[in-house]
Amino acid sequence: MFDVTIIGCGDIGLRVARRWRQRGHAVTACRRDSAQLARLAAAEGLATCALDLDAVDADAAPPLADRLVYYFVPPPAKGNTDPRMGRFVTLLEDSLARGAPPRRVVLLSTSGVYGDQGGRLVDEDTPPRPGTDRGRRRLDGETRLRDFGRRHGVAVLTLRVGGIYDRARLPLARIRRGTPLLHEHLAPRTNRIHADDLATVCVAAGEKGRADSIYNVSDGQDSNMTAYFFTIADCLGLPRPPTVDWQEAEARLSPGMLSYLHESRRLDTRRMREELGVELAWPDLRHALQHMFARDD
């Protein structure tokens, strides 16, 4: 038996924590919000540790020795590097100096590190080429943590994840507002995974993943962003949003949304399925949506 530490224990972290606790493992949840930590302790029975990776001198050291450690903290919202990861690596170095390295570390990253691939199928050997600071921050975090693992012989596993969805994450407000989408033949290829299936992948990576390996994570559906919105609207009986060409999209959509629309890729997930042995509960978006809203009008 071993213990588990989750750095940045939000929604996905809690799903992972519950799975490990069901197996009898002790779990420590770490985050900077003391009120949320108190809720996790009271409602979930988790051990907790306050940790603020934006603090230059972190005064709290999370339990890392001989533990399976998950890192779910996103980078800051600005810049092209990830100083939070830098501070986490310092904590790992300190633990190592005391003769107490972690058992392994699983990093939740993003498929955004691949940048725009023109809709091509990308596997884990595809060289990353992020085209936005958002992607560069993620790649910087990956690089820092993998370098630590290689230097010290600590197993680091990187999960490059597509868009995460569940009932609380669906773009319902945007659909109801009628915010326009690109014409379907112009829309970028996208990848997604149900939050529960992502938690299953995280657990499998902690059990079976190879050291210094990268795993693409998605449900394997070949789709595009406009079709994703249309499927949600159709399943809920909502009007489909209007579609526009690139010229009108550039004039009406936010810079943030446009940055996503300028990237198109498909994830090859064979390594995830074959090496981790993951069997997804929700490999089909339409069936997942029907299940989510089965009790609603």
C-alpha positions as CSV (number, residue, x, y, z in Angstrom):
1,M,0.0,0.0,0.0
2,F,1.1,3.6,-0.6
3,D,-0.4,7.0,0.1
4,V,-1.4,9.6,-2.5
5,T,-0.9,13.3,-2.6
6,I,-2.9,15.5,-5.0
7,I,-1.4,19.0,-5.6
8,G,-4.2,21.3,-6.8
9,C,-7.2,19.1,-5.7
10,G,-10.1,20.6,-7.6
11,D,-12.9,18.7,-9.5
12,I,-10.7,16.2,-11.3
13,G,-8.5,15.8,-8.2
14,L,-11.5,15.0,-6.0
15,R,-12.7,12.3,-8.5
16,V,-9.2,10.8,-8.4
17,A,-9.1,11.0,-4.6
18,R,-12.4,9.1,-4.3
19,R,-11.1,6.3,-6.5
20,W,-8.0,5.8,-4.5
21,R,-9.8,6.0,-1.2
22,Q,-12.2,3.3,-2.4
23,R,-9.2,1.1,-2.8
24,G,-8.1,1.8,0.7
25,H,-5.3,4.3,0.1
26,A,-4.8,7.4,2.2
27,V,-5.1,10.6,0.2
28,T,-3.9,14.1,1.1
29,A,-5.5,17.0,-0.8
30,C,-3.4,20.2,-1.3
31,R,-4.6,23.6,-2.5
32,R,-4.3,27.2,-1.4
33,D,-8.0,27.9,-0.5
34,S,-8.4,27.1,3.2
35,A,-12.2,27.1,3.0
36,Q,-12.2,24.5,0.2
37,L,-9.7,22.4,2.2
38,A,-12.0,22.5,5.2
39,R,-14.8,21.3,3.0
40,L,-12.7,18.4,1.6
41,A,-11.8,17.4,5.1
42,A,-15.4,17.5,6.4
43,A,-17.3,16.2,3.4
44,E,-14.8,13.7,2.0
45,G,-12.6,12.7,4.9
46,L,-9.4,13.7,3.2
47,A,-6.2,14.8,4.9
48,T,-5.4,18.3,3.7
49,C,-2.4,20.6,3.3
50,A,-2.5,24.3,2.5
51,L,-0.1,25.1,-0.4
52,D,0.2,28.3,-2.3
53,L,2.6,27.9,-5.3
54,D,2.3,31.7,-6.1
55,A,4.2,32.4,-2.8
56,V,7.9,33.0,-3.4
57,D,8.7,31.1,-0.2
58,A,6.2,28.4,0.3
59,D,6.1,27.8,4.1
60,A,4.1,24.5,3.9
61,A,5.7,21.3,2.5
62,P,3.2,18.8,1.2
63,P,3.8,15.1,2.0
64,L,5.7,13.7,-1.0
65,A,8.0,10.9,0.4
66,D,7.3,7.5,-1.2
67,R,3.9,8.8,-2.4
68,L,2.1,8.7,-5.7
69,V,1.8,12.5,-6.4
70,Y,-0.6,14.1,-8.8
71,Y,0.1,17.6,-10.1
72,F,-3.1,19.3,-11.2
73,V,-2.2,23.0,-10.8
74,P,-2.7,25.1,-13.9
75,P,0.0,27.7,-14.9
76,P,-0.6,31.4,-14.2
77,A,-2.8,33.2,-16.7
78,K,0.0,35.3,-18.2
79,G,3.5,34.8,-19.5
80,N,5.1,32.0,-21.4
81,T,6.7,30.1,-18.5
82,D,5.2,28.3,-15.4
83,P,6.8,29.6,-12.2
84,R,4.3,27.5,-10.2
85,M,5.9,24.4,-11.6
86,G,9.3,25.8,-10.7
87,R,8.3,26.1,-7.1
88,F,6.8,22.6,-7.1
89,V,10.1,21.2,-8.5
90,T,11.9,23.0,-5.7
91,L,9.7,21.2,-3.2
92,L,10.5,17.9,-4.9
93,E,14.2,18.7,-4.8
94,D,14.0,19.5,-1.0
95,S,12.2,16.2,-0.4
96,L,14.9,14.4,-2.4
97,A,17.6,16.1,-0.4
98,R,16.0,14.6,2.8
99,G,16.2,11.2,1.2
100,A,12.5,11.1,0.6
101,P,11.6,11.2,-3.1
102,P,8.1,10.5,-4.4
103,R,7.2,7.1,-5.7
104,R,6.1,8.7,-9.0
105,V,4.5,12.0,-10.3
106,V,1.6,12.2,-12.7
107,L,1.2,15.6,-14.5
108,L,-2.0,16.8,-16.0
109,S,-1.1,18.8,-19.1
110,T,-2.9,19.7,-22.3
111,S,-2.9,18.8,-25.9
112,G,-2.5,22.5,-26.6
113,V,1.3,22.0,-26.5
114,Y,1.1,20.5,-30.0
115,G,-0.2,23.8,-31.4
116,D,-2.0,23.9,-34.7
117,Q,-1.5,20.7,-36.7
118,G,-3.9,21.4,-39.5
119,G,-6.3,18.7,-38.4
120,R,-3.6,16.0,-38.6
121,L,-3.5,13.0,-36.3
122,V,-0.8,13.5,-33.6
123,D,0.8,10.9,-31.4
124,E,3.1,11.3,-28.4
125,D,6.2,11.4,-30.6
126,T,4.9,14.5,-32.5
127,P,7.2,17.4,-31.6
128,P,5.3,20.0,-29.6
129,R,5.0,23.5,-31.2
130,P,2.7,25.6,-29.1
131,G,1.5,28.7,-31.0
132,T,0.1,30.6,-27.9
133,D,1.5,31.6,-24.6
134,R,-1.1,29.3,-23.0
135,G,0.5,26.4,-24.7
136,R,4.0,27.6,-24.0
137,R,3.3,27.8,-20.3
138,R,2.1,24.2,-20.3
139,L,5.1,23.0,-22.3
140,D,7.4,24.8,-19.9
141,G,5.8,23.1,-16.9
142,E,6.1,19.7,-18.6
143,T,9.8,20.3,-19.4
144,R,10.7,21.4,-15.9
145,L,9.0,18.3,-14.3
146,R,10.3,15.8,-16.8
147,D,13.9,17.2,-16.4
148,F,13.6,16.7,-12.7
149,G,12.5,13.1,-13.2
150,R,15.3,12.3,-15.6
151,R,18.0,13.9,-13.4
152,H,16.9,12.0,-10.3
153,G,15.4,8.8,-11.6
154,V,11.9,9.7,-10.4
155,A,9.1,8.3,-12.6
156,V,7.2,11.3,-14.2
157,L,4.2,10.6,-16.4
158,T,2.6,13.4,-18.5
159,L,-1.1,13.3,-19.6
160,R,-1.8,15.6,-22.6
161,V,-5.5,16.0,-22.3
162,G,-8.1,17.4,-24.8
163,G,-11.1,19.4,-23.7
164,I,-12.8,18.1,-20.5
165,Y,-16.5,18.0,-20.3
166,D,-19.3,17.0,-17.9
167,R,-22.6,18.5,-17.0
168,A,-21.1,21.5,-15.2
169,R,-18.6,22.3,-18.0
170,L,-20.9,22.3,-21.0
171,P,-21.1,25.6,-23.0
172,L,-24.8,26.0,-22.4
173,A,-24.8,29.7,-21.7
174,R,-23.0,30.3,-25.0
175,I,-25.5,28.1,-26.9
176,R,-28.5,29.9,-25.3
177,R,-27.0,33.3,-26.2
178,G,-26.7,32.2,-29.8
179,T,-23.0,33.1,-29.9
180,P,-22.0,32.3,-33.5
181,L,-19.8,29.3,-34.5
182,L,-17.6,28.8,-37.6
183,H,-19.3,27.1,-40.5
184,E,-18.8,23.4,-39.9
185,H,-16.5,22.9,-42.9
186,L,-14.2,25.6,-41.4
187,A,-14.3,24.4,-37.8
188,P,-11.1,23.0,-36.2
189,R,-10.8,19.4,-35.3
190,T,-11.2,18.9,-31.5
191,N,-10.7,16.3,-28.8
192,R,-12.5,15.8,-25.6
193,I,-12.9,13.5,-22.6
194,H,-15.5,13.1,-19.9
195,A,-14.3,14.1,-16.5
196,D,-15.0,10.7,-15.0
197,D,-13.1,9.0,-17.8
198,L,-10.2,11.4,-17.2
199,A,-10.1,10.4,-13.5
200,T,-10.0,6.8,-14.6
201,V,-7.0,7.5,-16.9
202,C,-5.2,9.3,-14.0
203,V,-5.6,6.3,-11.7
204,A,-4.4,4.0,-14.5
205,A,-1.4,6.2,-15.1
206,G,-0.5,6.1,-11.4
207,E,-0.7,2.3,-11.5
208,K,0.7,1.3,-14.9
209,G,2.3,4.2,-16.7
210,R,5.9,4.0,-17.9
211,A,8.4,6.4,-16.4
212,D,9.1,9.5,-18.5
213,S,6.1,8.6,-20.8
214,I,3.6,10.9,-22.4
215,Y,0.0,9.8,-23.0
216,N,-2.6,11.6,-25.2
217,V,-6.0,11.5,-23.5
218,S,-9.3,11.8,-25.3
219,D,-12.3,9.7,-26.1
220,G,-11.0,9.2,-29.6
221,Q,-14.0,10.7,-31.4
222,D,-13.2,12.4,-34.7
223,S,-15.2,15.6,-34.6
224,N,-15.0,19.4,-34.9
225,M,-15.9,22.2,-32.5
226,T,-19.1,23.2,-34.3
227,A,-20.4,19.7,-34.4
228,Y,-19.7,19.5,-30.6
229,F,-21.9,22.5,-30.0
230,F,-24.6,21.2,-32.3
231,T,-24.6,17.8,-30.6
232,I,-25.2,19.5,-27.2
233,A,-27.9,21.8,-28.6
234,D,-29.7,18.9,-30.3
235,C,-29.6,16.7,-27.2
236,L,-31.1,19.4,-25.0
237,G,-33.6,20.6,-27.6
238,L,-32.0,24.0,-27.9
239,P,-31.7,26.0,-31.2
240,R,-28.4,25.5,-32.9
241,P,-26.2,28.6,-32.8
242,P,-25.8,30.4,-36.1
243,T,-22.6,29.8,-38.1
244,V,-20.4,32.4,-39.8
245,D,-17.3,32.6,-42.0
246,W,-13.8,33.6,-40.8
247,Q,-14.3,37.2,-41.6
248,E,-17.4,37.6,-39.4
249,A,-15.9,35.4,-36.7
250,E,-12.8,37.7,-36.5
251,A,-15.1,40.7,-36.0
252,R,-17.5,39.1,-33.4
253,L,-15.6,36.6,-31.3
254,S,-13.3,37.2,-28.4
255,P,-9.5,37.0,-28.9
256,G,-9.4,34.0,-26.5
257,M,-12.0,32.1,-28.5
258,L,-10.3,32.9,-31.7
259,S,-7.0,31.5,-30.4
260,Y,-8.7,28.1,-29.9
261,L,-10.4,28.3,-33.3
262,H,-7.0,28.7,-35.0
263,E,-5.7,25.4,-33.7
264,S,-6.8,22.0,-35.2
265,R,-5.6,18.5,-34.4
266,R,-6.7,15.0,-33.6
267,L,-5.2,12.9,-30.8
268,D,-4.0,9.4,-31.4
269,T,-4.9,7.6,-28.1
270,R,-3.6,4.1,-28.9
271,R,-0.8,4.4,-26.2
272,M,-3.4,5.3,-23.6
273,R,-5.6,2.4,-24.4
274,E,-2.9,-0.2,-25.0
275,E,-0.4,0.7,-22.2
276,L,-2.8,1.9,-19.5
277,G,-5.6,-0.6,-20.4
278,V,-8.2,2.1,-20.0
279,E,-11.8,1.2,-20.9
280,L,-13.8,4.4,-21.2
281,A,-17.3,4.7,-19.7
282,W,-18.2,7.5,-22.1
283,P,-16.6,7.0,-25.5
284,D,-19.5,8.6,-27.2
285,L,-20.6,12.2,-26.5
286,R,-24.2,11.8,-27.5
287,H,-24.8,8.9,-25.1
288,A,-23.0,10.7,-22.3
289,L,-25.2,13.7,-22.8
290,Q,-28.4,11.6,-22.8
291,H,-27.2,10.0,-19.5
292,M,-26.4,13.4,-17.9
293,F,-29.9,14.8,-18.7
294,A,-32.0,11.7,-18.5
295,R,-34.0,13.0,-15.5
296,D,-34.6,16.4,-16.9
297,D,-37.3,17.7,-19.2
